[in-house]
Every structure is written in structure tokens, then in C-alpha cells.
Amino acid sequence: MAFPNQISLSYGQEKKETSGKKLKLGTKGVTPDGRVFYYARNGSSAITTAGMIVDAGTALTVNAHDMDVPAGTNAAGTTAVSVEVPTTDLTKDQYADGYIIFNDGPGEGEVYRIKSHPAHDASDDNTVIITIDEPDGLVTATTSSSLFGLLVNPYAAVKVIDGDGTMETGALGVTTIPMTASYYGWIQTAGIGSVAIGAAVGVVGDGLQISQASGEDGRAELYDLSGEDDIQSIGTAIGIPSVDTDKQMCLLTIRY
């Protein structure tokens, strides 16, 4: 059995965007020089330059769906998983490319990719069929004691990260071009790249982190452990030091 986990991008493909979805969200792409990118959809606000750090633009869970939702009885090997969602409606494919994560009972700790599901009116019927994107289906048969949560794909609607506000995921990647609102394209996560820099400019050879300074959304700053919260390293400054509001050459290490 083959286990493909990425696609090859020719140089320049990482700088293309489309209005329609061409690949599954979160698809990994690698250029011949080893730079790593992930396929994402921009949120409802345009991102005006490349080099901006992005995170998920919306919450990845809904309170009524986040955990302890009854799964019901499903045989091992099934790909059409019948579950009980007693409250809060589902829009069609709201969780497509996302995940069903079992948190208790038989199947506990198992994670499955979601392919599709219909719209669901919780007031009409609790039962909904979620089709998982795994040909071998469930490994463990579920019972009425099996409980799960649903997770939206983190790449479903990215936005410029707010380092001193509320982050949904932390850094998912860095834009490769200006991104049109609601368009699909690639964000870079590893390899030689460029990132917007804040007032605490990068020092060549030192680490970079998400800036938490007010007014520096989407930018990086010099990695500094003193007096910081929610630190996430994104890579290392290379080349020459940049200046505030400019772009810094870097070696990204967000995700391989």
C-alpha cells in the first residue's frame, strides 16, 4: 500500500492562487530545493503582502461539537460513521478536511480525517453520517460509550496572526504572495523564506518568534524569553538584519 503525503511543486507554483479549491486543505507541497508549503484558504479579509505570518481565522471547534458527543454503534472498517449530534446544526461539509477525534470510550485517542457530511438539522434528527477520508475505515468499533469531538481544518480560513491578542492556532505559515479574500493558495512553513519584521529586528543567526507588540500583527521579532507569553519560534534570521516593517530573510522552521 502506498502512503503519499506530499506533492511536488515546480518553482513558482507556490505563488499561485485560485478562487476555487484545487486540493485538499492542508496538502503539503515541496519545491525542488526542499522548501515546504501547505495549501490553505484565505479568510474574508485580503492579505496585502507576502511574508505575513498567519494563523486560523476562526475557532476550530464549536461548543456543542468539541468533545463528549455520542458516537453510537459503528463497526470496525466502516467509512460512513453514524454519530449523534443532539444540539447545534451542521452546515454541509462544515468539517470537510477536518477531523473527528474520539476522546472517551472505545476508540479513545483515535483521530480520523473527515471527507464530507451533509447539512444537519439537530431539531429534526440527532443522527448524521460523517464520511471519513480513510479507506480502511474505523480501526476500533464504536459503541454508545464512545465520545468524540469535531475539529475544523486549521487551513480553512487563515488570517494575519494577532500576536498580542487571541491566537487560534499559533503560526501556521507565512504568505508567499498577497492573498485575495476567500482565495486558495500556499503558505510557507519551512526553508529559505521572508517574513515581516517588527521593531525588535532579527539578529542574523538568532531565532525569530511571533511578535507580541501592539500594532505588529503578522510580524516576527527577535526571539526573547524575558517577559513573554505564548512564545512560538518560527525560525532563524539569515542574510542581513532587516528594519522595522520590512521583510527579514529567514530560515523558517514552523512545520516540515
BALOBA-1460 file (C-alpha; in Angstrom, 3 decimals):
// residues 256
<rec num="1" residu="m" x="0.000" y="0.000" z="0.000"/>
<rec num="2" residu="a" x="1.343" y="3.443" z="-0.929"/>
<rec num="3" residu="f" x="1.329" y="6.308" z="1.538"/>
<rec num="4" residu="p" x="1.684" y="9.556" z="-0.463"/>
<rec num="5" residu="n" x="1.992" y="12.534" z="1.861"/>
<rec num="6" residu="q" x="3.025" y="15.440" z="-0.348"/>
<rec num="7" residu="i" x="3.081" y="16.810" z="-3.871"/>
<rec num="8" residu="s" x="5.994" y="18.260" z="-5.808"/>
<rec num="9" residu="l" x="5.742" y="21.942" z="-6.728"/>
<rec num="10" residu="s" x="7.729" y="23.403" z="-9.585"/>
<rec num="11" residu="y" x="9.272" y="26.796" z="-8.865"/>
<rec num="12" residu="g" x="6.563" y="29.442" z="-8.998"/>
<rec num="13" residu="q" x="3.610" y="27.176" z="-8.284"/>
<rec num="14" residu="e" x="3.814" y="28.189" z="-4.630"/>
<rec num="15" residu="k" x="2.904" y="31.722" z="-5.717"/>
<rec num="16" residu="k" x="-0.374" y="30.818" z="-7.458"/>
<rec num="17" residu="e" x="-3.850" y="31.399" z="-6.037"/>
<rec num="18" residu="t" x="-7.297" y="30.398" z="-7.297"/>
<rec num="19" residu="s" x="-10.883" y="31.264" z="-6.477"/>
<rec num="20" residu="g" x="-11.831" y="27.584" z="-6.428"/>
<rec num="21" residu="k" x="-10.464" y="24.743" z="-4.327"/>
<rec num="22" residu="k" x="-7.967" y="22.580" z="-6.248"/>
<rec num="23" residu="l" x="-6.555" y="20.384" z="-3.464"/>
<rec num="24" residu="k" x="-7.479" y="19.156" z="-0.026"/>
<rec num="25" residu="l" x="-6.817" y="21.724" z="2.685"/>
<rec num="26" residu="g" x="-3.504" y="21.114" z="4.423"/>
<rec num="27" residu="t" x="-1.924" y="19.365" z="1.429"/>
<rec num="28" residu="k" x="1.861" y="19.539" z="1.723"/>
<rec num="29" residu="g" x="3.839" y="20.839" z="-1.236"/>
<rec num="30" residu="v" x="7.623" y="20.821" z="-1.615"/>
<rec num="31" residu="t" x="9.721" y="22.684" z="-4.195"/>
<rec num="32" residu="p" x="12.872" y="21.040" z="-5.638"/>
<rec num="33" residu="d" x="15.077" y="22.934" z="-3.155"/>
<rec num="34" residu="g" x="13.181" y="21.496" z="-0.173"/>
<rec num="35" residu="r" x="11.085" y="24.500" z="0.821"/>
<rec num="36" residu="v" x="7.809" y="23.367" z="2.408"/>
<rec num="37" residu="f" x="4.336" y="24.827" z="1.833"/>
<rec num="38" residu="y" x="0.779" y="23.941" z="2.900"/>
<rec num="39" residu="y" x="-2.395" y="24.505" z="0.915"/>
<rec num="40" residu="a" x="-4.801" y="26.926" z="2.603"/>
<rec num="41" residu="r" x="-7.809" y="29.125" z="2.017"/>
<rec num="42" residu="n" x="-7.569" y="32.784" z="2.960"/>
<rec num="43" residu="g" x="-10.319" y="34.160" z="5.188"/>
<rec num="44" residu="s" x="-12.682" y="37.013" z="4.392"/>
<rec num="45" residu="s" x="-10.011" y="39.756" z="4.526"/>
<rec num="46" residu="a" x="-7.363" y="40.239" z="1.847"/>
<rec num="47" residu="i" x="-3.729" y="39.943" z="2.953"/>
<rec num="48" residu="t" x="-1.849" y="42.688" z="1.154"/>
<rec num="49" residu="t" x="1.745" y="41.404" z="1.064"/>
<rec num="50" residu="a" x="3.804" y="38.256" z="1.147"/>
<rec num="51" residu="g" x="5.765" y="37.431" z="4.284"/>
<rec num="52" residu="m" x="2.874" y="37.823" z="6.734"/>
<rec num="53" residu="i" x="2.507" y="35.229" z="9.492"/>
<rec num="54" residu="v" x="-0.961" y="33.665" z="9.543"/>
<rec num="55" residu="d" x="-2.999" y="31.501" z="11.887"/>
<rec num="56" residu="a" x="-6.505" y="30.056" z="11.740"/>
<rec num="57" residu="g" x="-9.032" y="32.818" z="11.229"/>
<rec num="58" residu="t" x="-11.887" y="31.220" z="13.129"/>
<rec num="59" residu="a" x="-12.301" y="28.965" z="16.141"/>
<rec num="60" residu="l" x="-11.596" y="25.345" z="15.232"/>
<rec num="61" residu="t" x="-14.343" y="23.971" z="17.455"/>
<rec num="62" residu="v" x="-17.993" y="24.686" z="18.192"/>
<rec num="63" residu="n" x="-19.063" y="24.298" z="21.819"/>
<rec num="64" residu="a" x="-21.725" y="21.685" z="21.100"/>
<rec num="65" residu="h" x="-19.337" y="19.661" z="18.911"/>
<rec num="66" residu="d" x="-15.963" y="19.995" z="20.628"/>
<rec num="67" residu="m" x="-15.968" y="16.831" z="22.794"/>
<rec num="68" residu="d" x="-18.170" y="14.272" z="24.552"/>
<rec num="69" residu="v" x="-20.538" y="13.945" z="21.575"/>
<rec num="70" residu="p" x="-22.048" y="10.410" z="21.447"/>
<rec num="71" residu="a" x="-20.793" y="8.287" z="18.565"/>
<rec num="72" residu="g" x="-23.201" y="5.379" z="18.667"/>
<rec num="73" residu="t" x="-22.564" y="1.913" z="17.239"/>
<rec num="74" residu="n" x="-20.231" y="1.631" z="14.236"/>
<rec num="75" residu="a" x="-18.395" y="-1.474" z="13.090"/>
<rec num="76" residu="a" x="-14.651" y="-1.527" z="12.622"/>
<rec num="77" residu="g" x="-13.844" y="-0.865" z="8.959"/>
<rec num="78" residu="t" x="-16.758" y="1.463" z="8.275"/>
<rec num="79" residu="t" x="-16.068" y="4.749" z="6.498"/>
<rec num="80" residu="a" x="-19.619" y="6.092" z="6.906"/>
<rec num="81" residu="v" x="-19.676" y="6.825" z="10.616"/>
<rec num="82" residu="s" x="-23.123" y="7.292" z="12.165"/>
<rec num="83" residu="v" x="-22.957" y="9.747" z="15.069"/>
<rec num="84" residu="e" x="-25.412" y="11.578" z="17.292"/>
<rec num="85" residu="v" x="-25.274" y="15.395" z="17.241"/>
<rec num="86" residu="p" x="-28.161" y="16.403" z="19.515"/>
<rec num="87" residu="t" x="-27.627" y="20.169" z="19.521"/>
<rec num="88" residu="t" x="-26.407" y="22.841" z="17.062"/>
<rec num="89" residu="d" x="-26.947" y="22.375" z="13.335"/>
<rec num="90" residu="l" x="-24.225" y="21.477" z="10.850"/>
<rec num="91" residu="t" x="-23.875" y="23.192" z="7.506"/>
<rec num="92" residu="k" x="-22.927" y="20.924" z="4.614"/>
<rec num="93" residu="d" x="-19.223" y="19.962" z="4.802"/>
<rec num="94" residu="q" x="-18.613" y="22.373" z="7.671"/>
<rec num="95" residu="y" x="-15.923" y="19.959" z="8.880"/>
<rec num="96" residu="a" x="-14.742" y="18.666" z="5.482"/>
<rec num="97" residu="d" x="-10.942" y="18.147" z="5.547"/>
<rec num="98" residu="g" x="-11.200" y="18.450" z="9.318"/>
<rec num="99" residu="y" x="-11.078" y="15.744" z="11.951"/>
<rec num="100" residu="i" x="-13.200" y="13.551" z="14.195"/>
<rec num="101" residu="i" x="-11.316" y="12.886" z="17.426"/>
<rec num="102" residu="f" x="-12.526" y="10.264" z="19.912"/>
<rec num="103" residu="n" x="-11.957" y="11.443" z="23.485"/>
<rec num="104" residu="d" x="-13.557" y="8.656" z="25.552"/>
<rec num="105" residu="g" x="-14.819" y="5.082" z="25.385"/>
<rec num="106" residu="p" x="-13.974" y="2.561" z="22.623"/>
<rec num="107" residu="g" x="-11.780" y="4.299" z="20.041"/>
<rec num="108" residu="e" x="-10.468" y="6.801" z="22.592"/>
<rec num="109" residu="g" x="-7.451" y="8.736" z="21.266"/>
<rec num="110" residu="e" x="-8.068" y="7.841" z="17.610"/>
<rec num="111" residu="v" x="-8.155" y="10.637" z="15.019"/>
<rec num="112" residu="y" x="-9.789" y="10.395" z="11.579"/>
<rec num="113" residu="r" x="-9.793" y="12.788" z="8.644"/>
<rec num="114" residu="i" x="-13.278" y="13.866" z="7.504"/>
<rec num="115" residu="k" x="-14.132" y="13.684" z="3.808"/>
<rec num="116" residu="s" x="-17.688" y="15.001" z="3.840"/>
<rec num="117" residu="h" x="-21.005" y="15.181" z="5.652"/>
<rec num="118" residu="p" x="-24.471" y="16.535" z="4.823"/>
<rec num="119" residu="a" x="-26.179" y="19.525" z="6.366"/>
<rec num="120" residu="h" x="-27.763" y="18.530" z="9.663"/>
<rec num="121" residu="d" x="-30.847" y="19.930" z="11.384"/>
<rec num="122" residu="a" x="-30.372" y="18.980" z="15.031"/>
<rec num="123" residu="s" x="-34.006" y="19.758" z="15.859"/>
<rec num="124" residu="d" x="-35.207" y="17.244" z="13.272"/>
<rec num="125" residu="d" x="-32.956" y="14.214" z="13.908"/>
<rec num="126" residu="n" x="-29.892" y="13.649" z="16.077"/>
<rec num="127" residu="t" x="-28.215" y="11.208" z="13.681"/>
<rec num="128" residu="v" x="-25.796" y="12.370" z="10.993"/>
<rec num="129" residu="i" x="-23.452" y="10.358" z="8.766"/>
<rec num="130" residu="i" x="-19.857" y="11.582" z="8.636"/>
<rec num="131" residu="t" x="-17.773" y="10.043" z="5.853"/>
<rec num="132" residu="i" x="-14.148" y="9.687" z="6.874"/>
<rec num="133" residu="d" x="-11.347" y="10.090" z="4.330"/>
<rec num="134" residu="e" x="-9.610" y="6.848" z="5.230"/>
<rec num="135" residu="p" x="-10.121" y="3.782" z="3.002"/>
<rec num="136" residu="d" x="-9.636" y="1.264" z="5.823"/>
<rec num="137" residu="g" x="-12.312" y="2.934" z="7.949"/>
<rec num="138" residu="l" x="-12.507" y="2.832" z="11.724"/>
<rec num="139" residu="v" x="-9.893" y="0.720" z="13.483"/>
<rec num="140" residu="t" x="-11.972" y="0.276" z="16.630"/>
<rec num="141" residu="a" x="-15.688" y="-0.448" z="16.658"/>
<rec num="142" residu="t" x="-17.569" y="2.299" z="18.498"/>
<rec num="143" residu="t" x="-20.411" y="1.900" z="20.975"/>
<rec num="144" residu="s" x="-22.827" y="4.112" z="22.857"/>
<rec num="145" residu="s" x="-19.947" y="4.769" z="25.287"/>
<rec num="146" residu="s" x="-17.737" y="6.228" z="22.537"/>
<rec num="147" residu="l" x="-17.492" y="10.023" z="22.681"/>
<rec num="148" residu="f" x="-15.902" y="12.352" z="20.137"/>
<rec num="149" residu="g" x="-15.297" y="15.953" z="19.093"/>
<rec num="150" residu="l" x="-15.134" y="17.632" z="15.694"/>
<rec num="151" residu="l" x="-12.292" y="19.909" z="14.574"/>
<rec num="152" residu="v" x="-12.343" y="22.314" z="11.624"/>
<rec num="153" residu="n" x="-9.284" y="22.102" z="9.373"/>
<rec num="154" residu="p" x="-6.844" y="24.810" z="10.590"/>
<rec num="155" residu="y" x="-6.148" y="25.862" z="6.983"/>
<rec num="156" residu="a" x="-9.826" y="26.508" z="6.157"/>
<rec num="157" residu="a" x="-9.784" y="30.303" z="6.660"/>
<rec num="158" residu="v" x="-6.414" y="31.773" z="7.593"/>
<rec num="159" residu="k" x="-5.829" y="35.358" z="8.743"/>
<rec num="160" residu="v" x="-2.926" y="37.614" z="9.722"/>
<rec num="161" residu="i" x="-1.922" y="36.498" z="13.206"/>
<rec num="162" residu="d" x="-2.577" y="38.791" z="16.180"/>
<rec num="163" residu="g" x="0.400" y="38.173" z="18.450"/>
<rec num="164" residu="d" x="-0.794" y="40.399" z="21.292"/>
<rec num="165" residu="g" x="-4.408" y="39.306" z="21.023"/>
<rec num="166" residu="t" x="-6.120" y="35.946" z="20.654"/>
<rec num="167" residu="m" x="-4.410" y="33.321" z="18.534"/>
<rec num="168" residu="e" x="-6.446" y="30.346" z="17.382"/>
<rec num="169" residu="t" x="-3.569" y="28.012" z="16.470"/>
<rec num="170" residu="g" x="-0.272" y="29.880" z="16.630"/>
<rec num="171" residu="a" x="1.683" y="30.332" z="13.415"/>
<rec num="172" residu="l" x="0.510" y="28.119" z="10.558"/>
<rec num="173" residu="g" x="2.840" y="29.627" z="7.981"/>
<rec num="174" residu="v" x="3.855" y="32.733" z="6.060"/>
<rec num="175" residu="t" x="2.129" y="34.111" z="2.973"/>
<rec num="176" residu="t" x="4.019" y="33.732" z="-0.308"/>
<rec num="177" residu="i" x="2.073" y="36.419" z="-2.207"/>
<rec num="178" residu="p" x="-0.666" y="38.961" z="-1.465"/>
<rec num="179" residu="m" x="-3.735" y="36.774" z="-0.920"/>
<rec num="180" residu="t" x="-7.185" y="37.665" z="-2.173"/>
<rec num="181" residu="a" x="-10.048" y="37.295" z="0.298"/>
<rec num="182" residu="s" x="-11.512" y="33.770" z="0.241"/>
<rec num="183" residu="y" x="-8.976" y="32.537" z="-2.369"/>
<rec num="184" residu="y" x="-6.911" y="29.367" z="-2.117"/>
<rec num="185" residu="g" x="-3.121" y="29.241" z="-2.240"/>
<rec num="186" residu="w" x="0.070" y="28.237" z="-0.452"/>
<rec num="187" residu="i" x="1.635" y="29.360" z="2.812"/>
<rec num="188" residu="q" x="5.277" y="28.568" z="3.571"/>
<rec num="189" residu="t" x="6.341" y="26.715" z="6.694"/>
<rec num="190" residu="a" x="9.960" y="25.644" z="6.206"/>
<rec num="191" residu="g" x="13.094" y="26.591" z="4.279"/>
<rec num="192" residu="i" x="14.512" y="29.830" z="2.920"/>
<rec num="193" residu="g" x="11.838" y="32.499" z="3.113"/>
<rec num="194" residu="s" x="10.895" y="36.046" z="4.006"/>
<rec num="195" residu="v" x="8.911" y="37.313" z="6.972"/>
<rec num="196" residu="a" x="7.602" y="40.715" z="8.048"/>
<rec num="197" residu="i" x="9.652" y="42.042" z="10.957"/>
<rec num="198" residu="g" x="8.726" y="44.301" z="13.854"/>
<rec num="199" residu="a" x="10.663" y="46.855" z="15.897"/>
<rec num="200" residu="a" x="12.657" y="44.135" z="17.704"/>
<rec num="201" residu="v" x="14.515" y="43.327" z="14.490"/>
<rec num="202" residu="g" x="16.156" y="39.999" z="13.777"/>
<rec num="203" residu="v" x="19.816" y="39.444" z="14.574"/>
<rec num="204" residu="v" x="21.425" y="37.201" z="11.969"/>
<rec num="205" residu="g" x="21.878" y="33.715" z="13.400"/>
<rec num="206" residu="d" x="19.377" y="34.272" z="16.220"/>
<rec num="207" residu="g" x="15.848" y="32.940" z="16.456"/>
<rec num="208" residu="l" x="12.636" y="34.665" z="15.423"/>
<rec num="209" residu="q" x="9.258" y="34.459" z="17.142"/>
<rec num="210" residu="i" x="5.767" y="35.835" z="16.623"/>
<rec num="211" residu="s" x="5.738" y="39.500" z="17.583"/>
<rec num="212" residu="q" x="3.516" y="40.264" z="20.558"/>
<rec num="213" residu="a" x="3.915" y="44.020" z="20.281"/>
<rec num="214" residu="s" x="0.765" y="46.070" z="19.761"/>
<rec num="215" residu="g" x="0.230" y="47.007" z="16.118"/>
<rec num="216" residu="e" x="2.595" y="44.338" z="14.782"/>
<rec num="217" residu="d" x="0.045" y="41.777" z="13.603"/>
<rec num="218" residu="g" x="1.543" y="39.214" z="11.261"/>
<rec num="219" residu="r" x="5.142" y="40.135" z="12.038"/>
<rec num="220" residu="a" x="8.071" y="38.377" z="13.651"/>
<rec num="221" residu="e" x="10.541" y="39.724" z="16.190"/>
<rec num="222" residu="l" x="13.842" y="38.706" z="17.755"/>
<rec num="223" residu="y" x="13.350" y="35.599" z="19.926"/>
<rec num="224" residu="d" x="13.455" y="36.724" z="23.552"/>
<rec num="225" residu="l" x="12.474" y="34.633" z="26.571"/>
<rec num="226" residu="s" x="12.207" y="37.556" z="29.001"/>
<rec num="227" residu="g" x="8.717" y="38.735" z="29.900"/>
<rec num="228" residu="e" x="6.960" y="36.973" z="27.036"/>
<rec num="229" residu="d" x="3.855" y="34.799" z="26.886"/>
<rec num="230" residu="d" x="2.742" y="32.363" z="24.189"/>
<rec num="231" residu="i" x="6.194" y="32.172" z="22.637"/>
<rec num="232" residu="q" x="6.445" y="30.247" z="19.375"/>
<rec num="233" residu="s" x="9.702" y="30.108" z="17.471"/>
<rec num="234" residu="i" x="9.200" y="30.348" z="13.704"/>
<rec num="235" residu="g" x="12.805" y="30.124" z="12.504"/>
<rec num="236" residu="t" x="16.162" y="31.890" z="12.278"/>
<rec num="237" residu="a" x="17.193" y="35.235" z="10.805"/>
<rec num="238" residu="i" x="19.707" y="34.920" z="7.940"/>
<rec num="239" residu="g" x="21.304" y="37.206" z="5.372"/>
<rec num="240" residu="i" x="21.456" y="40.728" z="6.783"/>
<rec num="241" residu="p" x="19.446" y="42.350" z="9.594"/>
<rec num="242" residu="s" x="16.217" y="43.933" z="8.399"/>
<rec num="243" residu="v" x="14.480" y="47.066" z="9.651"/>
<rec num="244" residu="d" x="11.111" y="47.657" z="11.297"/>
<rec num="245" residu="t" x="8.132" y="46.996" z="8.932"/>
<rec num="246" residu="d" x="10.429" y="45.490" z="6.268"/>
<rec num="247" residu="k" x="10.855" y="41.812" z="5.419"/>
<rec num="248" residu="q" x="13.612" y="39.688" z="7.002"/>
<rec num="249" residu="m" x="15.392" y="36.853" z="5.206"/>
<rec num="250" residu="c" x="14.900" y="33.753" z="7.312"/>
<rec num="251" residu="l" x="15.099" y="30.011" z="7.576"/>
<rec num="252" residu="l" x="11.562" y="29.014" z="8.511"/>
<rec num="253" residu="t" x="11.003" y="26.063" z="10.842"/>
<rec num="254" residu="i" x="7.246" y="26.265" z="11.528"/>
<rec num="255" residu="r" x="6.337" y="22.855" z="10.103"/>
<rec num="256" residu="y" x="8.173" y="20.327" z="7.964"/>
